[in-house]
Amino acid sequence: MLATPSENPYEEPRSGRLTAWGNALLNGSASPDDAAAAVLGADETHRVTGLPGDTEGELHGLTWALGRLRVLGVKGLRLALPAAGHPLGLTGPAAFNDRALGAGEAVLAVGVPLGLVPEVEVFGPAGDRSATVLWRCADVNDAPPADVPSLHEAERELADGLREATALLARLDVAGAGPDTLRALEAYRRRGHAELLAPGYPPRAVRILESARQVSALLSIASGSHGAAVSASEMAARRATLAPLERTARRAQVAAYNAVVDER
């Protein structure tokens, strides 16, 4: 089955892995094989199609595709995390933006106007699932990406966002929430500190990405916490409160992944 955009705040977007490790390869901080293995992660396979010069339906492995992008003149990669009404990191055209919005993510090349969108197919029984990923490459507009902040802007916004998200969670009746919310809260409290980003990224970007994930985790808990007595109007008000904080967290993630390119 085709996967929908992930809502797990602890799961790194595949486009994030491709951006981070593709940049590490392009700037000489990682070997082609190490970069490809890191992008693959726990997935079964990743293939790339639609690169300039490809015949229709031609497929390539990650190592070859990353090398081909470098030969084509790609100098770096940038992450996009669009959502409805917010084309974060995209440049157009509309057809590419629509595919990226459907996936909830995309990667845009720097130096050559190309973009890649993942199509993820999940298979296997619950608890033992894996995935295959097909990256479709297409032309994009050579234009500034939409609404991407600098690291400084993202850091300032996150400081306020983390305080607001923490205060919001404290106001909720988490003790009276359902088991899914309580499991999410426990997962947040016991979350691991896996290595973020890839070699060559500045420590500030790593800190900002960790803070963005904290905000996303808190918002995920808050949105799933129904408490003992929450009316429909209260839930609507909660969603309205969460929406700008969720946007702040996504903007910060994009700024962190793009730091190697944008902060040069």
WOCOR-V23437 format. One record per residue. N is the residue number from 1. SS is DSSP state (2 for helix, 1 for strand, 0 for the rest). Layout:
N|SS ; N|SS
This chain:
1|0 ; 2|1 ; 3|0 ; 4|0 ; 5|0 ; 6|0 ; 7|0 ; 8|0 ; 9|0 ; 10|0 ; 11|0 ; 12|0 ; 13|0 ; 14|2 ; 15|2 ; 16|2 ; 17|2 ; 18|2 ; 19|2 ; 20|2 ; 21|2 ; 22|2 ; 23|2 ; 24|2 ; 25|2 ; 26|2 ; 27|0 ; 28|0 ; 29|0 ; 30|0 ; 31|0 ; 32|2 ; 33|2 ; 34|2 ; 35|2 ; 36|2 ; 37|2 ; 38|2 ; 39|2 ; 40|2 ; 41|0 ; 42|0 ; 43|0 ; 44|0 ; 45|1 ; 46|1 ; 47|1 ; 48|1 ; 49|1 ; 50|0 ; 51|0 ; 52|0 ; 53|0 ; 54|0 ; 55|0 ; 56|0 ; 57|0 ; 58|0 ; 59|0 ; 60|1 ; 61|0 ; 62|2 ; 63|2 ; 64|2 ; 65|2 ; 66|2 ; 67|2 ; 68|2 ; 69|2 ; 70|2 ; 71|2 ; 72|2 ; 73|0 ; 74|0 ; 75|0 ; 76|1 ; 77|1 ; 78|1 ; 79|1 ; 80|1 ; 81|0 ; 82|0 ; 83|1 ; 84|0 ; 85|0 ; 86|1 ; 87|0 ; 88|0 ; 89|0 ; 90|0 ; 91|0 ; 92|0 ; 93|0 ; 94|2 ; 95|2 ; 96|2 ; 97|2 ; 98|2 ; 99|2 ; 100|2 ; 101|2 ; 102|2 ; 103|2 ; 104|0 ; 105|0 ; 106|1 ; 107|1 ; 108|1 ; 109|1 ; 110|1 ; 111|0 ; 112|0 ; 113|0 ; 114|1 ; 115|1 ; 116|1 ; 117|1 ; 118|1 ; 119|1 ; 120|1 ; 121|1 ; 122|1 ; 123|1 ; 124|0 ; 125|0 ; 126|0 ; 127|0 ; 128|0 ; 129|0 ; 130|1 ; 131|1 ; 132|1 ; 133|1 ; 134|1 ; 135|1 ; 136|1 ; 137|1 ; 138|1 ; 139|1 ; 140|0 ; 141|0 ; 142|0 ; 143|0 ; 144|0 ; 145|0 ; 146|0 ; 147|0 ; 148|0 ; 149|0 ; 150|0 ; 151|2 ; 152|2 ; 153|2 ; 154|2 ; 155|2 ; 156|2 ; 157|2 ; 158|2 ; 159|2 ; 160|2 ; 161|2 ; 162|2 ; 163|2 ; 164|2 ; 165|2 ; 166|2 ; 167|2 ; 168|2 ; 169|2 ; 170|2 ; 171|2 ; 172|0 ; 173|0 ; 174|2 ; 175|2 ; 176|2 ; 177|0 ; 178|0 ; 179|2 ; 180|2 ; 181|2 ; 182|2 ; 183|2 ; 184|2 ; 185|2 ; 186|2 ; 187|2 ; 188|2 ; 189|2 ; 190|0 ; 191|0 ; 192|0 ; 193|0 ; 194|0 ; 195|0 ; 196|0 ; 197|0 ; 198|0 ; 199|0 ; 200|0 ; 201|0 ; 202|0 ; 203|2 ; 204|2 ; 205|2 ; 206|2 ; 207|2 ; 208|2 ; 209|2 ; 210|2 ; 211|2 ; 212|2 ; 213|2 ; 214|2 ; 215|2 ; 216|2 ; 217|2 ; 218|2 ; 219|2 ; 220|2 ; 221|2 ; 222|2 ; 223|2 ; 224|2 ; 225|0 ; 226|0 ; 227|0 ; 228|0 ; 229|0 ; 230|0 ; 231|0 ; 232|2 ; 233|2 ; 234|2 ; 235|2 ; 236|2 ; 237|2 ; 238|2 ; 239|2 ; 240|2 ; 241|2 ; 242|2 ; 243|2 ; 244|2 ; 245|2 ; 246|2 ; 247|2 ; 248|2 ; 249|2 ; 250|2 ; 251|2 ; 252|2 ; 253|2 ; 254|2 ; 255|2 ; 256|2 ; 257|2 ; 258|0 ; 259|2 ; 260|2 ; 261|2 ; 262|2 ; 263|0 ; 264|0
